[in-house]
Amino acid sequence: MAAGQPSGSLNPFPDYQAATLVTTANQLNVPVVQVIVDTIRKMLGDPDAVEGVINRWIDANAHLTSAIDGSSSSTGGVALRSARQELDIVWEGKGCDAAKKYVDDLISSTEKLQERLSAVTSQLSDLRGAILKAYTVAINHILDYGNKILGFAGGLLEQGSKLNILGVGKEVIGLLSGFVEATQKVFTDIGDYIVTATSQMTKILELGSQLQVPSPVALSVGDPSRWKPIKH
């Protein structure tokens, strides 16, 4: 798959209609069409790289979940919550109380970080979806206007004839103007969305940087005389 080309169920880039738009636009001195077509072609960047970023955030969130509840088989079911429950069942004393407080603080801070990771992952997924949607709309404009131009001037183009401002050329310029207007709206809408989404992700990450790290565990945790097994 070439760089910039969509993967999955998206329609392929309409090269024939795009070439029709660019050829007629160059003949009629409308160079912006070439710029727009090239921009649409590159809209997706590297889809695999984007997917990889989202998956890394998902993996990070999964590791935190496992650290809290032991849901991953690699942890053998041992995690912060199970350790906390064991403290309640097996031990008592000031050392145990200090350990409980430390584990409670650790669970709380980890859960808050997990919330931030989930929020960023959701924003990234929504942003990817918005870009894919914009790309789909944009290539549909290429298909639509390219086919319309072929309907008006396809015969002339196949013969190698050049279009001029009179006759068919006038109709084609109207179609090129419609294409430019339609695609510029797509770019404006997705640009506005990206700005908003980026701002939201920045705020989420800033909140994450403000999360408090649990205070160092109390020295009494390391004093065996402060721990007593609970008699059942």
C-alpha positions in Angstrom: 0.0 0.0 0.0 1.5 3.4 -1.0 2.1 6.0 1.7 -1.0 8.1 2.1 -3.4 5.6 0.7 -6.3 4.5 2.9 -6.5 1.0 4.3 -9.5 -1.1 5.2 -12.9 -0.5 3.7 -12.3 3.0 2.3 -12.6 3.6 -1.4 -9.3 3.9 -3.3 -8.2 7.2 -4.5 -9.9 8.1 -7.8 -6.8 8.6 -9.9 -8.6 8.8 -13.3 -11.1 11.5 -12.2 -8.3 13.4 -10.4 -6.2 13.4 -13.5 -9.2 14.7 -15.5 -9.7 17.6 -13.0 -6.0 18.5 -13.0 -5.7 18.3 -16.8 -8.7 20.5 -17.5 -7.8 22.9 -14.7 -4.3 23.4 -16.1 -5.6 24.0 -19.6 -8.0 26.6 -18.3 -5.4 28.2 -15.9 -7.0 27.1 -12.6 -3.8 25.9 -10.8 -5.4 25.7 -7.4 -7.1 22.5 -8.5 -3.8 20.7 -8.7 -3.0 21.9 -5.1 -6.3 20.7 -3.8 -6.0 17.2 -5.4 -2.5 16.8 -4.1 -3.7 17.8 -0.6 -6.5 15.3 -0.6 -4.2 12.6 -1.8 -2.0 13.2 1.3 -4.8 13.8 3.8 -4.4 10.4 5.5 -0.6 10.7 5.9 0.5 7.2 7.1 -2.7 5.4 8.3 -0.6 2.5 9.8 1.4 5.0 11.9 -1.8 6.7 13.2 -3.3 3.3 14.1 0.0 2.4 15.9 -0.2 5.5 18.1 -3.8 4.8 19.1 -2.9 1.1 19.8 0.0 2.2 22.1 -2.4 4.4 24.1 -4.8 1.5 24.3 -2.0 -0.8 25.5 -0.9 1.6 28.1 -4.4 1.8 29.4 -4.7 -2.0 29.5 -1.5 -2.3 31.5 -2.8 0.1 34.1 -6.1 -1.8 34.3 -4.2 -5.0 34.8 -2.0 -3.4 37.5 -5.2 -2.4 39.4 -7.4 -5.5 38.9 -5.0 -8.2 37.8 -7.0 -8.8 34.6 -4.0 -9.8 32.5 -2.9 -13.4 32.6 0.7 -12.2 32.9 0.1 -10.9 36.4 -1.3 -14.2 37.6 -4.2 -12.3 39.0 -2.0 -10.4 41.4 -2.7 -6.7 41.4 -3.1 -3.7 43.7 -6.7 -4.5 44.7 -6.0 -8.1 45.5 -2.9 -7.0 47.5 -5.1 -4.5 49.4 -7.7 -7.3 50.1 -5.0 -9.6 51.4 -3.8 -6.8 53.8 -7.3 -6.7 55.3 -7.6 -10.4 55.6 -4.2 -11.4 56.8 -2.6 -8.5 58.7 -3.2 -5.8 61.3 -1.1 -3.3 63.2 0.4 0.2 62.5 2.7 -1.2 59.8 -0.2 -2.8 58.0 -2.3 0.4 58.4 0.5 2.4 56.7 0.8 -0.1 53.9 -3.0 0.0 53.4 -2.9 3.8 53.1 -0.1 3.7 50.6 -1.8 1.0 48.5 -5.1 3.0 48.6 -3.3 6.2 47.4 -1.5 4.2 44.7 -4.8 2.7 43.4 -6.4 6.2 43.4 -3.6 7.9 41.5 -3.5 5.0 39.0 -7.2 5.1 38.4 -7.0 8.8 37.7 -4.2 8.3 35.3 -6.2 5.6 33.6 -9.1 8.0 33.1 -6.7 10.4 31.4 -5.3 7.7 29.1 -8.9 6.6 28.2 -9.9 10.2 27.4 -6.8 10.7 25.1 -7.4 7.4 23.4 -11.0 8.3 22.7 -10.0 11.7 21.4 -7.4 10.2 19.1 -10.0 7.6 17.8 -12.6 10.4 17.2 -10.0 12.5 15.4 -8.9 9.6 13.2 -12.6 9.0 12.4 -13.2 12.6 11.5 -10.1 12.7 9.1 -11.3 9.5 7.4 -14.7 10.9 7.0 -13.3 14.2 5.5 -11.1 12.1 3.2 -14.1 10.1 2.0 -16.1 13.3 1.4 -13.2 14.9 -0.5 -12.6 11.9 -2.8 -16.3 11.8 -3.5 -16.1 15.4 -4.7 -13.2 14.3 -7.0 -15.3 11.5 -8.4 -18.4 13.6 -8.8 -16.8 16.7 -10.5 -14.3 14.6 -12.4 -17.2 12.5 -13.9 -19.2 15.6 -14.7 -16.3 17.1 -16.6 -15.8 13.8 -18.5 -19.5 14.1 -19.4 -19.0 17.5 -20.9 -15.5 17.3 -22.3 -14.4 13.7 -22.2 -14.5 13.3 -26.0 -12.3 16.4 -26.5 -9.9 15.3 -23.9 -9.6 11.8 -25.4 -8.8 13.5 -28.8 -6.1 15.6 -27.2 -8.0 18.8 -27.9 -7.4 21.8 -25.6 -10.3 23.5 -23.9 -10.8 27.2 -24.1 -12.9 29.7 -22.1 -15.7 29.6 -24.8 -18.1 26.8 -25.2 -17.4 23.6 -23.3 -14.6 25.3 -21.5 -17.0 27.7 -19.9 -19.1 24.9 -18.5 -16.0 23.1 -17.2 -14.8 26.3 -15.4 -18.1 26.3 -13.6 -17.6 22.7 -12.5 -14.0 23.5 -11.4 -15.3 26.4 -9.3 -17.8 24.1 -7.7 -15.1 21.6 -6.9 -12.9 24.2 -5.3 -15.7 25.5 -3.2 -16.9 22.1 -2.1 -13.4 20.9 -1.1 -12.4 24.1 0.6 -15.4 23.6 2.9 -14.1 20.1 3.7 -10.7 21.5 4.6 -12.1 24.2 6.7 -14.4 21.9 8.7 -11.7 19.3 9.4 -9.2 22.1 10.2 -11.5 23.5 12.8 -12.2 20.0 14.2 -8.4 19.3 14.5 -7.8 22.6 16.4 -10.7 21.8 18.8 -9.6 18.2 19.3 -5.9 19.1 19.8 -6.9 21.7 22.4 -9.0 19.1 24.3 -6.2 16.6 24.3 -3.7 19.2 25.6 -6.1 20.0 28.5 -6.4 16.3 29.3 -2.6 15.8 29.3 -2.2 18.9 31.4 -4.6 17.5 34.0 -2.6 14.3 33.9 0.6 16.2 34.7 -1.1 17.6 37.7 -1.9 14.2 39.2 -0.3 13.8 42.6 2.2 11.0 43.1 1.6 9.0 46.3 3.8 10.1 49.2 6.6 7.8 50.2 5.5 4.8 52.2 5.8 5.2 56.0 8.9 3.8 57.6 6.6 1.7 59.9 5.9 -0.5 56.9 9.4 -1.9 57.1 9.3 -2.6 60.8 8.2 -6.2 61.4 7.2 -5.4 65.0 4.4 -3.2 63.6 2.8 -6.1 61.7 0.7 -8.7 63.4 -1.1 -11.6 61.7 -4.8 -11.7 62.2 -6.0 -14.7 64.1 -9.0 -16.4 62.6 
